Amino acid sequence: MKSSNSEIKALGFTAVQEKGGVSEFRLDSNGLKVLLAESHVAPVVTTMIVYRVGSRNEGVGFTGSTHFLEHMMFKGTKERNPKDGNGFDDIMKPIGALNNATTFYDRTNYFEVVPKDKLGLTLAVEADRMRNLVLTEDDRNSEMTVVRNEFERGENNPGQVMFKLLMATAYQEHPYHHPVIGWRSDVEGVPMERMREFYDTFYWPNNATVILSGDFETLEALALIAEHFGKIPASPHPIPQVYTVEPGQEGQRRFEINRPSQDPVNVSIAFRSPGADHEDIHALAMAADVLGHSGNSNSRLYKALIESGKAVSVSSYSLQLRDPSIFMVEADCAPDVSAEEVEAILVAEVEKLKSEPPTAEELEIAVKAKSKSEKLKRDDSMRVA
């Protein structure tokens, strides 16, 4: 049943817009953004809170702080603490919740998938740790070893190493230069006070979006959000904005990684591309689908490199970030095939998009695949969120 503006206003919200089954609201008391996707396909609901802070908001000396803080957010608050037997996991495990968190360049998110009657519980927990996190030196020291272990696993993954150095080469001044997990010495050395300052700067309702997807009634959900988040004030100071702009590139940049390895030689090429809100971003996404990957035998890179026996895997994608980003193609060379030969083919296939634009058939295949993928997500509250 559609809610009236007067009912929404009475709960302290302003209805902003509605599109594609998603309704946007703003909590008037503190600026919290709310997105609701009501669906009664299954008796579960996903709660996701997205903070508009990622590695993009970090600087030298505290790279990786966003990701480190994501780990620390599970350590406990004044009221919900593992030492008292009512920490986050103590609360979520008995109700069979699927929960986790992720950090990326532009954002950090925390989510729980629970039975629909537990929605109030997830909102209470998320509201609590938004401002009441207890950050201790002991927790920082123990969690640092966990984060460092994650860093070291990444260092043993050729694909992750390649991508990390690719971004560090593509960006000289913009903070996308730094890996999301941070540089090792920053992970090991960032002081507790610096992390607390980071938390106190960015973890506020006016820098967050609460997303609900699944089996709930809109007015009841808004009432619960108002109950748990409405008492939290907006940040006392403006949220700092990133103003660094990556300057224009004046020539090709190259790097090589030479390590003993049994893995195939990888060739990765990145091209400068616009940010996610640019009008061409969808065309770039379709271009990536046309170029394709190892799982699409109809795609151009598959035919040029795998069918020809030059490579054992290929991929292409448009990385969609808030600020100007990259469009990437890559391939793992077949045995006895040189990186130079594979590179030449990759460049030729990208250049060919100009002289031989995608055919109607190629676009139709890409559109159908994308359409099917999106439709399959709609019955899964987590994927919708």
C-alpha positions in Angstrom: 0.0 0.0 0.0 1.4 3.4 -1.0 2.2 5.7 1.9 0.9 9.3 1.9 3.3 12.3 2.3 1.5 13.2 5.5 2.2 9.8 7.0 5.8 10.0 5.9 6.2 13.6 7.3 4.7 12.5 10.6 7.5 10.0 11.0 10.1 12.8 10.4 11.0 12.0 6.8 10.9 13.8 3.5 10.0 11.7 0.4 12.7 12.5 -2.2 11.9 10.3 -5.2 10.8 6.9 -6.4 12.2 5.0 -9.3 12.4 1.4 -10.4 10.8 0.0 -7.3 13.2 2.0 -5.0 11.9 4.8 -2.8 14.3 7.4 -1.4 13.7 9.3 1.8 15.6 11.8 4.0 15.5 11.8 7.8 14.9 15.5 8.5 16.6 15.5 11.9 20.0 14.6 10.8 20.1 14.2 7.0 20.3 10.4 6.9 19.6 9.1 3.4 17.2 6.1 3.2 16.6 3.8 0.2 13.7 1.2 0.5 13.1 -1.7 -1.9 10.0 -3.4 -0.6 9.4 -7.0 -1.9 7.5 -9.8 -0.4 9.0 -12.7 -2.4 10.7 -14.3 0.7 10.3 -13.6 4.4 13.7 -12.0 4.8 15.0 -8.5 4.8 18.5 -7.1 4.1 19.7 -4.1 6.1 22.7 -2.4 4.6 24.3 0.8 5.8 26.7 2.5 3.4 29.1 5.2 4.6 30.4 7.6 2.0 34.0 7.0 3.0 36.6 4.8 1.4 40.3 4.7 0.7 39.7 7.8 -1.5 39.4 9.7 1.8 42.8 8.6 3.1 46.3 10.2 2.9 49.9 9.2 3.4 50.4 7.8 6.9 46.9 6.4 7.4 46.2 4.5 4.2 44.1 1.5 4.8 42.4 3.2 7.8 38.9 2.8 6.3 39.4 -1.0 5.9 41.1 -1.3 9.3 38.2 0.6 10.9 35.7 -1.7 9.1 37.3 -4.6 11.1 37.2 -2.6 14.3 33.5 -1.9 13.9 32.8 -5.5 14.9 34.7 -5.2 18.2 31.9 -3.8 20.3 30.1 -0.7 21.7 29.3 0.4 25.2 26.1 -1.6 25.3 27.0 -4.5 23.0 30.4 -6.0 23.7 31.9 -9.5 23.1 33.4 -9.4 26.6 29.8 -9.2 28.1 28.6 -12.0 25.8 26.4 -9.7 23.7 28.7 -8.6 21.0 27.8 -8.3 17.3 28.4 -12.0 16.6 26.7 -13.1 19.8 23.6 -11.3 18.6 23.6 -12.3 14.9 24.5 -16.0 15.1 21.4 -17.2 17.1 19.0 -15.7 14.5 20.9 -17.2 11.5 21.9 -13.8 10.1 24.1 -13.5 7.0 26.3 -10.6 7.8 29.6 -9.0 6.7 31.2 -5.7 5.6 33.2 -4.5 2.7 35.4 -1.5 1.9 36.3 0.0 -1.5 37.6 3.2 -2.9 34.5 5.3 -2.4 32.5 3.6 0.3 32.2 1.2 3.2 29.2 -1.0 3.8 27.9 -3.2 6.6 25.0 -5.6 6.0 22.8 -8.3 7.6 20.2 -10.6 6.0 17.8 -11.7 8.7 14.2 -13.1 9.1 11.8 -10.2 8.6 10.8 -10.0 12.3 14.4 -9.1 13.2 14.6 -5.9 11.2 14.4 -3.8 14.4 17.4 -5.7 15.8 19.6 -5.0 12.9 18.7 -1.3 12.8 19.4 -1.1 16.5 22.8 -2.6 16.1 23.8 -0.5 13.2 22.6 2.7 14.9 24.5 1.8 18.0 27.9 1.3 16.3 27.4 4.4 14.2 28.4 6.6 17.1 29.1 4.3 20.1 32.0 2.2 19.0 34.6 1.4 21.7 38.1 1.7 20.2 40.8 0.3 22.4 44.6 -0.1 21.9 44.3 -3.8 22.7 41.7 -4.3 20.0 43.7 -2.3 17.5 46.8 -4.4 18.1 45.1 -7.7 17.8 43.1 -6.7 14.7 46.2 -5.3 13.1 47.7 -8.8 12.8 44.4 -9.9 11.1 44.5 -7.0 8.6 48.2 -7.6 8.0 47.6 -11.2 7.3 44.9 -10.2 4.7 47.5 -7.8 3.2 50.1 -10.6 2.9 47.6 -13.0 1.3 47.0 -10.3 -1.3 50.7 -10.0 -1.9 50.8 -13.7 -2.8 48.0 -13.2 -5.3 49.5 -12.2 -8.7 46.2 -10.6 -9.9 45.9 -8.4 -6.8 49.5 -7.4 -7.0 49.1 -6.4 -10.6 46.0 -4.4 -10.0 47.5 -2.6 -6.9 50.5 -1.5 -8.9 48.4 -0.6 -11.9 46.3 1.8 -9.9 49.4 3.2 -8.2 50.9 3.9 -11.7 47.7 5.2 -13.3 47.1 7.7 -10.4 50.0 9.9 -9.3 48.2 12.5 -7.2 44.6 11.3 -6.6 44.2 9.0 -3.6 43.0 6.2 -5.8 46.8 5.8 -6.0 46.7 4.0 -2.6 45.5 0.4 -2.3 42.2 -0.1 -0.4 43.9 -2.2 2.1 46.7 0.4 2.6 50.4 0.2 2.4 52.0 -2.3 4.8 53.8 0.3 7.0 50.6 2.3 7.5 48.6 -0.8 8.4 51.3 -1.7 11.0 51.9 1.8 12.3 48.6 3.8 12.2 48.0 5.0 15.8 44.7 4.4 17.6 44.1 8.1 17.9 44.3 8.6 14.1 41.8 5.8 13.6 39.5 7.3 16.3 39.7 10.7 14.5 38.8 9.0 11.2 35.7 7.4 12.9 34.7 10.7 14.5 35.0 12.5 11.1 33.0 10.2 8.8 30.7 8.0 10.8 27.6 10.2 11.0 24.1 9.9 9.7 24.5 12.8 7.2 27.4 10.8 5.6 25.4 7.5 5.4 22.7 5.7 3.6 20.4 3.1 5.1 19.2 0.6 2.5 16.4 -1.9 3.2 15.5 -4.6 0.7 13.0 -7.4 1.2 9.9 -8.2 3.2 8.8 -5.2 5.2 6.1 -2.5 5.1 7.4 0.9 4.2 5.8 2.9 7.0 6.8 0.4 9.7 10.3 0.3 8.4 10.5 4.1 8.4 9.2 4.2 12.0 11.9 1.8 13.1 14.6 3.8 11.3 13.4 7.0 13.0 13.3 5.2 16.4 16.9 4.0 16.1 18.7 6.7 14.0 16.5 9.8 14.7 18.2 10.5 18.0 21.7 10.6 16.5 22.7 14.2 15.6 24.3 15.2 12.3 28.0 15.7 12.3 29.1 18.8 14.2 31.4 19.8 11.4 31.1 19.5 7.6 32.2 16.2 6.2 35.6 16.8 4.5 35.4 16.4 0.8 38.1 15.1 -1.6 39.3 18.0 -3.8 42.4 16.4 -5.4 42.1 16.1 -9.1 44.3 13.7 -11.1 46.1 15.9 -13.7 46.1 15.0 -17.4 48.5 12.2 -18.4 51.3 13.3 -20.7 52.3 9.9 -22.0 52.2 6.1 -21.6 53.2 4.7 -18.3 54.6 1.2 -18.0 55.7 -1.1 -15.3 56.9 -4.7 -14.9 56.7 -7.1 -12.0 59.3 -9.8 -12.0 58.7 -12.6 -9.5 59.4 -16.4 -9.5 56.0 -17.9 -10.2 54.3 -20.8 -11.9 51.4 -18.6 -12.9 51.0 -17.5 -16.5 52.4 -14.1 -17.5 49.7 -11.5 -17.2 49.4 -8.4 -19.4 47.1 -5.7 -18.1 46.3 -2.4 -19.9 44.3 0.4 -18.3 42.9 3.5 -20.1 41.7 6.6 -18.4 37.9 6.8 -18.2 35.3 9.1 -16.7 33.6 8.7 -13.3 30.4 6.7 -12.6 28.0 9.6 -13.1 29.3 10.5 -16.6 26.9 10.0 -19.5 29.3 7.6 -21.3 29.7 5.2 -18.4 27.0 2.8 -19.7 28.5 2.8 -23.2 31.9 1.9 -21.7 30.2 -0.9 -19.7 28.7 -2.3 -22.9 32.1 -2.0 -24.7 33.6 -4.1 -22.0 30.9 -6.7 -22.5 31.5 -6.8 -26.2 35.3 -7.2 -25.7 34.3 -9.9 -23.2 36.0 -12.4 -21.0 37.0 -16.1 -20.8 33.4 -17.2 -20.2 32.0 -15.6 -23.3 33.2 -17.5 -26.4 31.3 -15.0 -28.7 33.3 -12.1 -27.4 36.1 -10.4 -29.3 38.9 -11.0 -26.9 38.0 -14.6 -26.6 38.2 -15.1 -30.4 41.4 -13.1 -30.8 43.3 -14.6 -27.9 41.9 -17.8 -26.6 40.6 -19.4 -29.8 43.9 -18.5 -31.4 45.8 -20.2 -28.6 47.6 -17.0 -27.6 46.1 -16.7 -24.1 44.6 -18.9 -21.5 42.3 -16.3 -20.0 41.0 -12.8 -20.9 38.8 -10.1 -19.3 37.6 -6.6 -19.9 35.8 -4.2 -17.5 34.9 -0.7 -16.9 35.8 0.3 -13.3 33.0 2.6 -12.1 34.3 4.9 -9.4 33.1 8.3 -8.1 36.0 10.2 -9.6 37.5 9.6 -13.1 38.5 5.9 -13.3 39.9 3.3 -15.7 38.8 1.0 -18.5 40.8 -2.2 -18.4 41.7 -5.2 -20.6 43.9 -8.1 -19.6 45.1 -11.5 -20.6 47.1 -14.4 -19.2 49.6 -15.5 -21.9 49.6 -19.1 -23.1 52.9 -21.0 -22.7 55.6 -19.9 -25.1 53.6 -16.8 -26.2 55.4 -13.5 -25.4 53.8 -10.7 -23.4 54.6 -8.3 -26.3 52.5 -10.4 -28.7 49.5 -10.5 -26.4 49.8 -6.8 -25.6 49.7 -6.0 -29.3 46.5 -8.0 -29.8 44.9 -6.4 -26.8 45.7 -2.9 -28.1 44.5 -3.9 -31.6 41.1 -5.1 -30.3 40.5 -1.9 -28.3 41.5 0.2 -31.3 39.2 -1.9 -33.5 36.2 -0.6 -31.5 36.7 2.6 -33.4 37.0 1.2 -36.9 34.7 -1.7 -36.4 32.0 -0.6 -33.9 30.0 -3.3 -32.2 27.4 -4.9 -34.5 23.7 -5.1 -33.7 24.1 -8.8 -33.0 27.0 -8.2 -30.5 25.1 -5.5 -28.7 21.9 -7.7 -28.6 23.9 -10.5 -27.0 25.5 -8.2 -24.4 22.1 -6.5 -23.6 20.4 -9.9 -23.1 23.2 -11.2 -20.9 23.1 -8.0 -18.8 19.3 -8.0 -18.6 19.2 -11.7 -17.5 21.8 -11.0 -14.8 19.9 -8.0 -13.4 16.6 -9.9 -13.4 18.1 -12.8 -11.5 19.2 -10.4 -8.8 15.6 -9.2 -8.1 14.5 -12.2 -6.0 17.6 -11.9 -3.7 17.2 -9.1 -1.2 21.0 -9.0 -0.6 21.8 -8.5 -4.3 19.1 -5.8 -4.6 20.6 -4.0 -1.7 
